[in-house]
Structures are given as C-alpha cells and as structure tokens.
C-alpha cells in the first residue's frame, strides 16, 4: 500500500539499491521503458526516488525537455509505441517519439483526466543492435509552458500485442460472485502487526495463536461477502507451511496452516477468502538478497514468485477465491513482468480465481488480470468517474477498460496496526454515512474493500465491526 510504501521509500533511499533494466527489446511481450530510467533534461525529476518502487518523472514543462533511452534488439523489429502520461495543466499536448530515423506522433487531449495510455499511430522499424529512442512533448497551441508527468514508454510488436490481448481476454474470470458480495473486508495482519497490549509475539507463535473463529465471527457481523488477508507485506512471510518459500529463505513460514483454517472458518459463515501478496520491499534485505530481487535478469526472481503462488494456489484450490497483488504499476511493471505466466500461476488450482495487480492511481499495468483494485478511490464512480448507476460494473473505456471495478479504502487511519499499547482508532464514518456510501457503490456495481486494522491475536476493532453491522442494516440497492 502506498502510505506504507512512502515510508519505506524514504527510509530506503540511503541504501541506493535499485533495479537496473537490461534495455533489451522483448520479442514476445511488452517492453516497458521507465521514464525514471531514461537520460533526461534538466528539470525532470523522479517522484519518490529510491526504495523498491519506480514511479514517474515530473516537471515536464517545456518543449526543449526530453527523455532518451538506448535499447538493443536481437533482430530487426517493427514496433508500436504507447506513452503512459498524465497531463496536469488541461492542455492538448503533442507527443513525439523518434528512433532509427523514424518518428511517431500522437496527442494527449486537453480534457484527459488522470493517467492515460496513448497509443501512437504507426510503427518504427528498429534494426538489430542498439537504437536511441527519444521522447519529446510540446503544447499543441504553441504555448511555451505546460505541465505533464510521464510514467513509461511501452514498445511491442503489433502482432504480439494483438495475440497477448486475445489470450488475456480468454483468461478473464467470472466476477458475478464478487459483485453479489457487495463489499469485502481487508486486514493487514503481518509480521509487524502489534497486539493491543504488551510485546508482540514471534511470527510463528502469533500464527499459532491467531483466533480464527473469533475473527470469522467478527467478519460475519460486518456483513462482508469476502475477506482479503495479507500474507507478505513489508517483510516476506507466509502464515502457512510453504516449501517453495522455505527453499528460498528459511524461517519465513509457520507450522500452522492459518490460510486453510481461515478459509474453513470463513466458509462456514458463507464468506469467501482472498489473499494479498507483496513481491518484496526494500527494507527486507534478507529477502531481496535471497530472491534475486534487484538482479537485472528477472528470470530467477519471477521463477521464485511463480513457485510460491502456484504452491499456494494448488493447495487451496476453490477455497482461495482471489489474489490481490500490490505494486503492479510501481514494482512489477518496471521489470517488464511476464504477466501471462504470472496470471497463469495465480490461477493454479482454480481457473476462475480472481486476480488483481494493483495500479494505484496509475495506468492499468496489464490486461492479464480481472479487477481494477481502486486503492484510495472513495468515489463509487471509479477511475475518471467512468462508471454509471445501473451499469455492469466494468470499465467501458480508458486504461482499465473491461476490468471489474473495485475500490480499496482505509476505514480507520492506516493499513496496519503498528503502535504498541495503542487501541485501533475509531472509524472515519458514522453508520448513516457508510450506508449511503455502500448504497452508491452497489448502484454502480463497484465493489469496495474496506481495510480494518487488526491486532496480533486476530481480532479487529469491535467499534468498526459495529459500524458495519449497523450500516448494513439499512436497505441497499441490489446489484
């Protein structure tokens, strides 16, 4: 989550550890050229530099500024390009990408809101070997100043792009149950979660002592149709025996299979279980070293990822309804992740399992998932207010087109309960406010997920539970 991530980025800046791409054109997938990895003009600066996430370049205000990458293609290739851009000044901008003596041009409309993925008409014939690629922006009306941010330039062969699209659509899962659930609860129960009183227990002991039945009873009282519980977060742990993780980094699993116990207890309450997973954070040095997190060659790292996710998916099968993968646009994306194989691993044991790679406020990182996560989006109309009352709940256009809408909101004040001897704060809504919010989300078929802080023993705030119990007693529109 980004509030936690911002803290990690600040603390990790001094480590200077970062992922360095190989700048090789991928023959069978998209190649993401991050703006923060380019050689840039004065005034272009990275947003939140350092740490494990790569965001975007800000300060693009003049037509004489540029970003340049040198990439290498193993063979001659005709590539299409699309720019991930945010126009902040409400001006129509011209986009120019030049490489190998050819130029592609495109336009960012003046009324474009938030982040956009702009496909540039035509292709560029790249030779084998190295090529410089240059990006420039200018204002369509000739104005000398504007304001824009750039996340990345994507390159792909058109035939590869079209084939990937077809396969991604074929993998999409049925989200009917998700819509009918109306809303879910997320809890960040992690290796860093604090008890209400006293010192925290070691992770394995905390897993053993987690009050599963009491937790399931609390979730039932909220009226939620599903629960998302965190596995790894700031540190790479998993609350169950997991041979794949033990092979990579011993000591990060538990003897008790808490996931299986939670799935069973929640199922008795007619509540589905989803899992949150984070691929790794800069402040977990043991994990980044063991997993190959920083290596330019991403194959070993993503092999580890697939082994972990596949083992879990095959074990829990239909008892695991979905995966919520954090940092899709800020961590997976800059590695030009092998999205298709990741999505295949995430659906191991249950092809209808829902998957989501968190985009935060940025562009959709891939078509190989089922949900737009909507982190921080409290408006039921969703990203760019594209959802309508009575619609089908899927984005009709824009960067998240075709994805089931969802939103992820903080109920109290933070994602994780990190303070010793401190009660979980009161929720931010009263019952009437929450009932109205739930009704609007249901009317738009946009499924909210409310994060509740949780104590180390596995209990959440009784005040927050009572809020949801009271709010859901009010009538809501049926999806």
C-alpha positions as CSV (number, residue, x, y, z in Angstrom):
1,X,0.0,0.0,0.0
2,X,1.3,3.4,-0.8
3,X,1.1,5.1,2.6
4,X,3.3,2.3,4.0
5,X,5.3,2.4,0.7
6,X,6.1,6.1,1.0
7,X,7.7,5.5,4.4
8,X,9.7,2.6,3.1
9,X,10.9,4.7,0.2
10,X,12.1,7.5,2.4
11,X,14.0,5.1,4.7
12,X,15.4,3.1,1.9
13,X,16.8,6.0,-0.1
14,X,20.2,5.8,1.6
15,X,20.7,2.1,0.6
16,X,21.0,3.0,-3.1
17,X,19.8,-0.4,-4.0
18,X,17.7,-0.4,-7.2
19,X,16.7,-2.5,-10.2
20,X,18.7,-1.7,-13.4
21,X,17.0,-2.9,-16.6
22,X,18.9,-4.6,-19.4
23,X,17.2,-2.3,-22.0
24,X,16.7,-5.2,-24.3
25,X,13.6,-5.3,-26.6
26,X,11.4,-8.3,-25.7
27,X,10.5,-10.3,-28.7
28,X,7.3,-11.8,-27.3
29,X,5.9,-9.3,-24.9
30,X,5.8,-5.6,-24.0
31,X,9.0,-3.7,-23.1
32,X,8.5,-1.0,-20.5
33,X,11.0,1.8,-20.7
34,X,10.5,3.7,-17.4
35,X,10.9,7.5,-17.5
36,X,13.0,7.4,-14.3
37,X,15.5,5.1,-16.1
38,X,15.9,7.5,-19.1
39,X,18.6,10.1,-19.6
40,X,16.5,13.2,-19.0
41,X,16.8,17.0,-19.4
42,X,17.2,19.4,-16.5
43,X,14.0,19.9,-14.5
44,X,12.7,16.4,-15.0
45,X,12.8,14.7,-11.6
46,X,11.6,11.3,-10.3
47,X,8.6,11.2,-7.9
48,X,9.6,9.4,-4.7
49,X,13.1,8.2,-5.7
50,X,14.8,5.3,-4.1
51,X,13.3,2.2,-2.4
52,X,11.8,-0.6,-4.4
53,X,9.2,1.2,-6.4
54,X,9.6,3.2,-9.6
55,X,7.0,5.8,-10.2
56,X,7.2,8.6,-12.8
57,X,9.1,11.7,-13.9
58,X,7.6,15.0,-13.0
59,X,8.4,18.6,-14.0
60,X,7.8,18.2,-17.8
61,X,7.0,21.9,-18.6
62,X,8.9,22.9,-21.7
63,X,9.2,21.6,-25.3
64,X,13.0,21.5,-25.2
65,X,13.0,18.8,-22.5
66,X,13.4,15.2,-23.5
67,X,13.9,11.7,-22.2
68,X,16.2,9.3,-24.1
69,X,16.8,5.5,-23.8
70,X,19.2,3.3,-25.7
71,X,17.7,-0.1,-26.3
72,X,19.0,-3.2,-28.0
73,X,17.0,-5.5,-30.3
74,X,18.3,-9.0,-31.1
75,X,16.8,-8.8,-34.6
76,X,15.1,-6.2,-36.8
77,X,11.7,-5.5,-35.4
78,X,8.7,-3.3,-36.3
79,X,7.4,-1.9,-33.0
80,X,4.4,0.1,-31.9
81,X,4.7,2.6,-29.1
82,X,2.3,3.9,-26.4
83,X,3.0,6.5,-23.8
84,X,1.8,6.4,-20.2
85,X,1.3,10.1,-19.4
86,X,-0.6,12.4,-17.1
87,X,-1.4,16.0,-18.3
88,X,-1.8,18.2,-15.3
89,X,-2.4,21.6,-17.0
90,X,-5.5,20.8,-19.0
91,X,-3.7,21.5,-22.3
92,X,-3.6,19.5,-25.5
93,X,-0.1,18.0,-25.8
94,X,1.7,16.7,-28.8
95,X,3.8,13.6,-28.3
96,X,6.8,12.8,-30.5
97,X,8.9,9.6,-30.3
98,X,11.9,9.3,-32.5
99,X,14.1,6.2,-33.2
100,X,16.2,4.8,-36.1
101,X,15.4,7.8,-38.2
102,X,11.6,7.4,-37.9
103,X,9.1,9.5,-35.8
104,X,5.8,8.6,-34.3
105,X,3.4,11.3,-33.2
106,X,0.3,11.4,-31.1
107,X,-1.9,13.6,-29.0
108,X,-2.9,13.9,-25.4
109,X,-6.4,15.5,-25.4
110,X,-6.9,18.6,-23.3
111,X,-9.7,17.1,-21.4
112,X,-7.8,13.9,-20.5
113,X,-8.0,13.2,-16.7
114,X,-5.7,11.3,-14.5
115,X,-3.2,8.9,-16.2
116,X,-3.7,7.9,-19.9
117,X,-2.1,5.3,-22.1
118,X,-1.8,7.0,-25.5
119,X,-1.1,4.7,-28.5
120,X,0.9,6.4,-31.2
121,X,-0.2,5.6,-34.8
122,X,2.2,3.6,-36.9
123,X,5.3,1.6,-36.2
124,X,9.1,2.2,-36.0
125,X,11.4,-0.3,-37.8
126,X,14.2,-0.9,-35.3
127,X,17.4,-2.5,-36.7
128,X,19.2,-5.3,-34.8
129,X,21.6,-3.9,-32.2
130,X,21.4,-0.6,-30.3
131,X,19.0,2.2,-31.0
132,X,18.4,5.6,-29.3
133,X,14.8,6.4,-28.6
134,X,13.8,10.0,-27.7
135,X,10.6,11.3,-26.3
136,X,9.6,15.0,-26.6
137,X,6.4,16.8,-25.6
138,X,5.0,20.2,-26.7
139,X,1.8,22.2,-26.4
140,X,-0.4,21.9,-29.4
141,X,-1.3,25.6,-29.4
142,X,2.3,26.6,-29.3
143,X,2.3,27.7,-25.7
144,X,5.9,27.7,-24.3
145,X,4.8,26.0,-21.0
146,X,2.6,23.2,-19.8
147,X,2.7,20.6,-17.1
148,X,2.9,16.8,-17.5
149,X,4.2,13.7,-15.9
150,X,5.4,10.5,-17.7
151,X,5.5,7.0,-16.3
152,X,6.8,5.0,-19.2
153,X,7.1,4.3,-22.9
154,X,5.9,0.8,-24.0
155,X,7.2,-0.9,-27.1
156,X,5.7,-4.0,-28.6
157,X,5.3,-5.7,-32.0
158,X,1.7,-5.2,-33.1
159,X,1.2,-9.0,-33.8
160,X,2.5,-9.8,-30.3
161,X,0.2,-7.1,-28.8
162,X,-2.8,-8.5,-30.5
163,X,-2.1,-12.1,-29.6
164,X,-1.5,-11.1,-25.9
165,X,-4.8,-9.3,-25.9
166,X,-6.7,-12.3,-27.1
167,X,-5.1,-14.6,-24.6
168,X,-5.7,-12.1,-21.7
169,X,-9.4,-11.9,-22.6
170,X,-9.6,-15.7,-22.7
171,X,-8.2,-15.9,-19.1
172,X,-10.7,-13.4,-17.6
173,X,-12.7,-14.9,-14.7
174,X,-16.4,-14.5,-14.0
175,X,-16.8,-11.7,-11.4
176,X,-20.5,-12.4,-10.7
177,X,-19.9,-13.6,-7.2
178,X,-17.7,-10.6,-6.5
179,X,-20.5,-8.2,-7.4
180,X,-23.1,-10.1,-5.4
181,X,-20.8,-9.9,-2.4
182,X,-21.4,-6.1,-2.4
183,X,-18.3,-5.4,-0.3
184,X,-15.3,-7.1,1.3
185,X,-13.0,-6.5,4.3
186,X,-9.2,-6.4,4.1
187,X,-6.9,-6.9,7.0
188,X,-3.2,-6.3,7.1
189,X,-2.2,-9.0,9.5
190,X,1.6,-9.1,9.1
191,X,4.9,-9.8,10.8
192,X,4.8,-6.2,12.0
193,X,1.2,-6.2,13.5
194,X,1.1,-5.2,17.1
195,X,-1.1,-6.6,19.9
196,X,-3.4,-4.4,21.9
197,X,-1.1,-4.6,24.9
198,X,2.5,-5.7,25.6
199,X,5.2,-7.0,23.3
200,X,4.5,-8.7,20.0
201,X,4.9,-12.5,19.8
202,X,7.3,-14.1,17.3
203,X,5.6,-14.6,13.9
204,X,5.2,-18.4,14.1
205,X,3.7,-18.2,17.6
206,X,1.4,-15.4,16.6
207,X,0.2,-17.6,13.7
208,X,-0.5,-20.4,16.1
209,X,-2.4,-18.2,18.5
210,X,-4.5,-16.4,15.8
211,X,-8.2,-16.5,17.0
212,X,-9.7,-17.9,13.8
213,X,-13.2,-18.5,15.0
214,X,-13.5,-15.1,16.7
215,X,-12.2,-13.4,13.5
216,X,-14.7,-15.2,11.4
217,X,-17.5,-14.3,13.7
218,X,-16.5,-10.6,13.5
219,X,-16.4,-10.8,9.7
220,X,-19.9,-12.3,9.7
221,X,-21.1,-9.4,11.8
222,X,-19.8,-6.9,9.3
223,X,-21.9,-8.3,6.5
224,X,-18.9,-8.6,4.2
225,X,-19.1,-11.2,1.4
226,X,-15.4,-11.8,1.3
227,X,-12.2,-11.2,3.2
228,X,-8.7,-10.3,1.9
229,X,-6.0,-11.2,4.4
230,X,-2.3,-10.2,3.9
231,X,0.4,-12.8,3.5
232,X,3.6,-10.9,2.8
233,X,3.8,-7.1,3.2
234,X,6.8,-5.1,4.3
235,X,8.6,-8.4,5.1
236,X,8.3,-11.6,3.2
237,X,6.4,-14.0,5.4
238,X,3.6,-16.6,4.7
239,X,1.3,-17.8,7.5
240,X,1.4,-21.5,6.5
241,X,3.9,-24.2,5.6
242,X,5.2,-23.4,2.2
243,X,8.1,-25.4,0.8
244,X,8.8,-23.0,-2.0
245,X,9.4,-20.1,0.3
246,X,11.4,-22.2,2.7
247,X,13.7,-23.2,-0.2
248,X,14.4,-19.5,-0.9
249,X,14.6,-18.1,2.6
250,X,14.1,-20.5,5.5
251,X,12.3,-19.3,8.7
252,X,9.6,-17.2,7.0
253,X,6.7,-19.7,7.2
254,X,4.7,-21.2,10.0
255,X,3.9,-24.7,11.3
256,X,0.2,-23.9,11.4
257,X,-1.7,-23.5,8.1
258,X,-3.5,-20.4,9.0
259,X,-4.8,-19.9,5.5
260,X,-6.6,-23.3,5.5
261,X,-8.0,-22.6,8.9
262,X,-9.3,-19.2,7.9
263,X,-10.8,-20.5,4.7
264,X,-12.7,-23.2,6.6
265,X,-13.9,-20.8,9.3
266,X,-15.0,-18.2,6.8
267,X,-16.7,-20.7,4.6
268,X,-18.9,-21.8,7.5
269,X,-20.0,-18.2,7.6
270,X,-20.6,-18.1,3.8
271,X,-17.6,-15.7,3.3
272,X,-15.0,-16.2,0.6
273,X,-11.3,-15.8,1.2
274,X,-8.8,-13.8,-0.9
275,X,-5.1,-13.3,-0.3
276,X,-3.0,-10.1,-0.5
277,X,0.6,-10.7,-1.6
278,X,3.6,-8.3,-1.9
279,X,6.5,-9.4,-4.0
280,X,9.1,-7.7,-1.8
281,X,10.2,-4.5,-0.1
282,X,13.5,-2.6,0.1
283,X,13.7,-2.9,3.9
284,X,13.7,-6.7,3.9
285,X,17.4,-7.2,3.0
286,X,17.3,-10.9,3.6
287,X,14.5,-11.4,1.1
288,X,15.9,-9.1,-1.6
289,X,19.2,-10.9,-1.4
290,X,17.8,-14.5,-1.4
291,X,15.1,-13.9,-4.0
292,X,17.3,-12.0,-6.6
293,X,15.0,-9.0,-6.2
294,X,17.5,-6.5,-7.6
295,X,19.0,-8.6,-10.3
296,X,18.7,-7.3,-13.9
297,X,18.0,-10.8,-15.0
298,X,14.4,-11.2,-13.7
299,X,14.0,-14.9,-14.6
300,X,15.2,-16.3,-11.2
301,X,13.1,-13.8,-9.3
302,X,9.9,-14.4,-11.2
303,X,10.5,-18.2,-11.1
304,X,10.5,-17.9,-7.3
305,X,7.3,-15.9,-7.4
306,X,5.6,-18.4,-9.6
307,X,6.7,-21.3,-7.3
308,X,5.3,-19.6,-4.2
309,X,2.0,-18.5,-5.8
310,X,1.5,-21.8,-7.6
311,X,2.1,-23.9,-4.5
312,X,-0.4,-21.9,-2.5
313,X,-3.0,-21.9,-5.3
314,X,-2.8,-25.7,-5.9
315,X,-3.1,-26.3,-2.2
316,X,-6.2,-24.1,-1.5
317,X,-7.9,-24.6,-4.9
318,X,-11.5,-23.4,-4.8
319,X,-11.1,-22.3,-1.1
320,X,-8.9,-19.4,-2.4
321,X,-11.2,-17.1,-4.3
322,X,-8.7,-14.4,-5.4
323,X,-5.3,-12.8,-5.2
324,X,-4.7,-9.1,-4.6
325,X,-1.1,-8.3,-5.7
326,X,0.3,-5.0,-4.6
327,X,2.5,-2.6,-6.6
328,X,1.5,-3.8,-10.0
329,X,2.3,-0.5,-11.7
330,X,5.2,0.6,-9.4
331,X,7.1,-2.6,-9.0
332,X,6.2,-5.5,-11.4
333,X,5.8,-3.0,-14.3
334,X,9.3,-1.7,-14.4
335,X,10.6,-5.2,-14.7
336,X,8.6,-5.7,-17.8
337,X,6.9,-8.6,-15.9
338,X,5.9,-11.8,-17.7
339,X,2.3,-11.1,-16.9
340,X,0.7,-14.0,-18.7
341,X,2.8,-16.6,-16.8
342,X,2.2,-14.7,-13.6
343,X,-1.6,-14.8,-14.1
344,X,-1.4,-18.5,-15.0
345,X,0.4,-19.2,-11.8
346,X,-2.1,-17.1,-9.8
347,X,-5.0,-19.2,-11.2
348,X,-3.3,-22.6,-10.5
349,X,-5.8,-24.9,-8.9
350,X,-8.8,-22.6,-9.7
351,X,-9.0,-21.1,-13.2
352,X,-11.9,-18.9,-12.0
353,X,-9.8,-17.4,-9.2
354,X,-9.9,-13.6,-9.4
355,X,-6.6,-11.8,-9.8
356,X,-5.6,-8.1,-9.4
357,X,-2.3,-6.3,-9.9
358,X,-2.7,-3.0,-8.0
359,X,-2.4,0.0,-10.3
360,X,-2.7,2.6,-7.5
361,X,-3.6,5.9,-9.4
362,X,-1.6,4.9,-12.4
363,X,-2.4,3.1,-15.7
364,X,-3.5,-0.5,-15.8
365,X,-0.2,-2.4,-15.7
366,X,-1.5,-5.4,-17.7
367,X,-4.6,-7.0,-19.3
368,X,-3.7,-10.3,-17.6
369,X,-5.9,-9.8,-14.5
370,X,-9.6,-9.4,-13.6
371,X,-10.0,-6.5,-11.3
372,X,-9.1,-2.8,-11.0
373,X,-8.1,-2.5,-7.4
374,X,-9.0,1.1,-6.9
375,X,-6.6,1.8,-4.0
376,X,-7.7,5.1,-2.3
377,X,-10.7,5.6,-4.6
378,X,-13.7,6.6,-2.5
379,X,-15.9,7.8,-5.3
380,X,-18.2,5.0,-6.4
381,X,-17.9,6.3,-10.0
382,X,-14.4,4.9,-10.0
383,X,-11.4,5.9,-12.1
384,X,-12.1,9.1,-14.1
385,X,-15.8,8.8,-13.0
386,X,-16.4,6.4,-15.8
387,X,-18.9,4.1,-14.0
388,X,-22.6,4.9,-14.2
389,X,-25.5,3.9,-11.9
390,X,-27.1,0.8,-13.3
391,X,-24.1,-0.2,-15.4
392,X,-22.4,-3.6,-15.4
393,X,-19.6,-2.6,-13.1
394,X,-16.8,-2.9,-15.7
395,X,-14.9,0.0,-17.1
396,X,-16.3,0.9,-20.5
397,X,-13.3,2.8,-21.7
398,X,-9.9,4.2,-20.7
399,X,-6.8,2.5,-19.4
400,X,-8.8,0.0,-17.2
401,X,-11.3,-0.9,-20.0
402,X,-13.0,-4.3,-19.4
403,X,-11.9,-4.7,-15.8
404,X,-14.3,-5.3,-13.0
405,X,-14.3,-2.2,-10.8
406,X,-13.3,-2.3,-7.2
407,X,-12.1,0.2,-4.6
408,X,-9.8,-0.2,-1.6
409,X,-10.4,2.2,1.3
410,X,-9.0,2.7,4.8
411,X,-11.7,2.5,7.5
412,X,-9.8,3.9,10.4
413,X,-6.5,5.8,9.9
414,X,-3.9,3.4,8.5
415,X,-3.5,0.0,6.8
416,X,-1.5,-1.7,9.6
417,X,-1.7,-1.5,13.4
418,X,1.9,-0.7,14.2
419,X,1.8,1.1,17.5
420,X,2.4,-0.6,20.8
421,X,-0.1,-0.4,23.6
422,X,-2.4,1.7,21.5
423,X,-6.0,1.0,20.6
424,X,-7.2,0.9,17.0
425,X,-8.6,4.4,16.2
426,X,-12.3,5.0,15.6
427,X,-13.6,4.6,12.1
428,X,-14.0,7.7,9.9
429,X,-17.7,7.2,9.1
430,X,-20.9,7.0,11.1
431,X,-23.5,4.3,10.2
432,X,-25.6,6.6,8.0
433,X,-22.6,7.8,6.0
434,X,-21.3,4.3,5.5
435,X,-24.8,3.1,4.5
436,X,-25.0,5.8,1.9
437,X,-21.5,5.0,0.6
438,X,-22.3,1.3,0.3
439,X,-25.6,2.1,-1.5
440,X,-23.8,4.2,-4.1
441,X,-21.1,1.6,-4.6
442,X,-23.8,-1.1,-5.1
443,X,-25.7,1.1,-7.6
444,X,-22.6,1.4,-9.7
445,X,-21.7,-2.3,-9.2
446,X,-18.3,-1.1,-8.0
447,X,-17.2,-3.4,-5.2
448,X,-15.5,-1.7,-2.2
449,X,-13.0,-3.4,0.0
450,X,-12.6,-1.8,3.4
451,X,-9.3,-2.2,5.3
452,X,-9.8,-2.8,9.0
453,X,-6.8,-2.5,11.3
454,X,-6.2,-5.8,13.2
455,X,-4.5,-6.8,16.4
456,X,-1.9,-9.6,16.5
457,X,-4.4,-12.0,18.2
458,X,-6.6,-11.8,15.1
459,X,-9.3,-9.5,16.4
460,X,-10.4,-6.2,14.8
461,X,-12.0,-3.2,16.5
462,X,-15.4,-4.0,17.9
463,X,-16.3,-0.4,17.2
464,X,-15.6,-0.8,13.5
465,X,-17.5,-4.1,13.4
466,X,-20.5,-2.5,15.0
467,X,-20.3,0.3,12.4
468,X,-20.6,-2.1,9.5
469,X,-23.3,-4.2,11.3
470,X,-25.4,-1.0,11.8
471,X,-24.7,0.3,8.3
472,X,-25.6,-2.9,6.5
473,X,-29.0,-3.0,8.4
474,X,-30.0,-0.1,6.2
475,X,-31.6,-1.1,2.8
476,X,-29.1,-1.1,-0.2
477,X,-29.8,-1.3,-3.9
478,X,-29.4,-4.9,-5.2
479,X,-26.7,-5.2,-7.9
